Amino acid sequence: MSLYDAIQEVRAIYPEDSESAVLPALRLAQGEYGWLSPDALREVADALETTPAYCKSVASFYDQFHLAPIGEHLVEVCTNVSCAVVGAQRVVEAFEGELGCHAGETSADGKVTLRTVECLGGCGWATIVAVDHHYRTHVKADDVPAIVQELQGVVETHGD
Ligand code: FES
């Protein structure tokens, strides 16, 4: 099924207001292309008969959407209060040092994109790091080199 047809299916759920389908439509487009390029946003807008600017404004509000290409792996470090008080910033800095890039960027080998995000809902297990959407709990800066080695394929992942 084409992206256009898939978006028409979700659009049919909201016959009175097709812009209400923008979130599932953006998810479909990101699933198709890996990120929401200007062309992808235009495709979504055309399918919903709205504007690319509207689609981009919605996409830019949510952490789940990527407006730039991402690496093979996605590392998201929560830096909200509960994680911050137990050293989330040191975790971020450790990832930056290991990956050679800043939060919001992708390592030069294209393997890992590093982001900081708002509360991931695991405040009691801070610091939370989501690695490819799987949560690691109680992450300390000292844990970071091993995580990066996993992602770079130096050691096997544990699939948790
Ligand atoms: S503050 Fe980090 S998971 Fe809630």
Residues whose N, C-alpha, C, O or C-beta is under 5 A from the ligand:
A	BS01	FES	C78 N80 V81 S82 C83 C119 L120 G121 G122 C123 I128
